[in-house]
Amino acid sequence: MTTIGDPTGVTVQDAILRADKVTMRFGGLIANREVDFVIPRGGIVSLIGPNGAGKTTFFNQLTGMLQPTSGEITFEDTSLVGRTPHEIVELGVGRTFQNIRLFGAMTVLANVMVGHHVRMKASWWGSLLRLPAVRAEEEATRQRARELLEMVGLSRRYEEDWAKNLPYGDQRRLELARALASEPKLLLLDEPTAGMNPGETAQMTELIMRLRDELDLTVLLIEHDMKVVMGISERITVLDHGELLAEGKPDEIRANPSVIEAYLGKGATTA
Amino acid sequence: MDPLMRRAIITGLLGGAAVIHIGLIGMIDAFQSRDTIADVLTLGALLPILIALLIGWRSGGPMRAPHIIPTGRRAVALGALGGGTTGLVITALALFTTTIDVRWILSNASPSLAEELWYGQGAALGSVLVIVVSAAAGAAGAALHVIPGTIARALTVGGITAILVALMEPFVVAVLRNIGLRFLEGIFYAQGGLTLIGFVLVFAITAAGTYAWATRGRETKQRVAAMPPDRRRTGKLVVYFVLTAFLLVLPQIVGSRLSEVVGTVGLYILLGLGLNIVVGFAGLLDLGYVAFYAVGAYTTAVLTSAASPAFSPELPFFGALPFVIVAAMLIGLMVGTPVLRLRGDYLAIVTLGFGEIARILFLSAWAQPLVGGAQGILSVPPPIPFGRDPQSIYYPILFFCILAAVAARSLQGSRVGRAWNAMREDESVAEATGINTVTYKLLAFGLGAAFGCISGALFATKIGTVFPVSFDLLVSINALALIILGGMGNIAGVIVGALVLVGLPELLREFSEFRLLIYGMVLVTMMLLRPEGLLPSRSRRAELHEREDAEDQYEDEAGEETGQPVVTT
């Protein structure tokens, strides 16, 4: 239990996001209880914990889809509490979903272009009149979307296909491209390798690290695959029953007895 | 029993039931007055044959559970079996009406019905004839599955067009006279329908055209796409020019009566384009759209009519229009704001309520000093410089239809249209992707309201009077039905939908007794056979045809047409 202490006190020079005593209640159920959390800028941080530990609830509070019952979340000195999801996207927080949620009956390219919506300026009357500036912006967005598709490794061949017709792994990549299109500083990935085979998982891990470097991102991910978590994360936070259980470097978490007991199981010590 | 045969017989019996139904309600008798092919085939006689054809098409088609696709002769035989069964039922009906008199309860179950069903022949010959003709029609229907898809489609389109052209005899004749092609009248038309030569010609020309487009269309498209941009642009301009010229002279070509119909279709196109923004683009099911139509009509009437109880300095139509649009957009926001949190069914019910509230408000004693209650507002002037006659009111309607279509098109392909689409697909993800769903919902309601109110304003000046009864639920339903039928989310679909659902019934006034029945049948048939509408938008098609679409895509890539089914039993 030594690592718990005061996790916000961990020597973080430059935190991009801070959560302070975040609590989420659904009636009698407490999904998150006074969770403290810090993400250092430029880092890759993982949030792990058994099913029902409150990871996705926590994610949803960071992205404004849920409002915390109490507590404070600040992103680059701006409070996220009370903001709508689209405002938070505008501030620079992008996300993907645990169960892939693409706009299925829109083309692959359009999905990514929707992601860029928040960085576009065209007004409704500008679009109505097809002003030259609007058309130029539209074209630039299309180009940017193509670049992003290439960056996540989706072939140009697919760009006019329906998003829902893509193979599973490519849908994950597309969701990632859509999130990147909003030009986030902080990228939240909810189980990015769920349902992937080991080969695809390795590719995805490699992709996440490459994107972080190329796009100056900070990444927070929820992940079940311990190999991924241990391989990619610079710091790991463990939630259990809605509460913070441990925080630290991968090695520390691996060695932490309470974490092992709550989550990893017996085999993990030898892993 | 073999499941396919069982299905053929059951389908055939259903077809028989359909014939019994339309026979007993007097439809066959009423349609007897019109010829499809003069002296050969009346419309009344055609109906049972068409039903048998459809039955054959169903009977010979692929079966879902168990999954069997009949091929070749087997399919045709099954079609004949289905059609023949229908023929048997028709014979039974005819025999029944000649032997037992039930006219005291079913006034149409008369010997004259039997005579019509038996093609004017006696019981023995007539019965054989009916069964043979029905079986043949069934076989022909089933054969559509057997022959290559492109040919089947060409034949279907040709047949439908020929029947429609025959139906519209009075109008086409009037048009031919107006444009000085009177000599064609003698070739194509006899009193009440097409001549045999005319029918064959129309059928052959449309079928050949459809076939050519199906086989060469892709090639032509590619050739156009391969042209240098400036030439393509010139080509486009020429097409637009010809189209504009055609639309401009249309009222002179079609004459006054048909212009009236075209004007009504135009009003519904406007309504459809507006509702399409709300329902088709943004996915907000609005059943109270008539409210905006009413607001547009009433605001125009109040501002322009000298007979309006309130507001005396009368504005000209185009002077009033900006106020009308602003008023409607405000109402749009008023309706939109309280329903922001509602989705799907709940939204539909609340907007339905709003539509009724609007109508009742305009009817109420409370609003009477402003809008005249049940007496309505009379003498709404036509828009200067246009007159009220159908041939000149057509122009402002055309102008606003084009404006609305262009506006809708620009929005559709823009940041705004994409945001609406995303919202329709998944509202919470759209929000989480950075779309301000509140703004975009209100924008959809506001713009939809603007389109609807322009339609209402034109309606007021076209009719010249405004009464609350003009704004009942049926307007909302019509507008919604036409965008669904035409193809939700697609602008061309709206136009086609308005032509079919509003234009055709206006043209077939003589059968207005059966109008709602046909209307309902068309909608049910469409939803079963082609739920995405006549001209669907790409995404709508994708939603409703998941599996087939994936296959289609690969076919498209290979540049092939849908071939014939090859699976054997």
Interface residues (C-beta under 8 A of the other chain):
Chain A: T63 G64 M65 T84 P85 H86 V89 E90 R95 F97 R101 F103 G104 A105 M106 A110 M113 V114 G115 H117 V118 M120 A122 W124 S127 L128 L129 R130 V134 E137 E138 T141 D161 W162 K164 N165 R178 A179 S182
Chain B: A407 S410 L411 S414 R415 V416 G417 R418 A419 N421 A422 E425 D426 S428 V429 A430 E431 A432 T433 G434 I435 N436 T437 L443 L447 S539 R540 A542 E543 E546 D549 A550 Q553
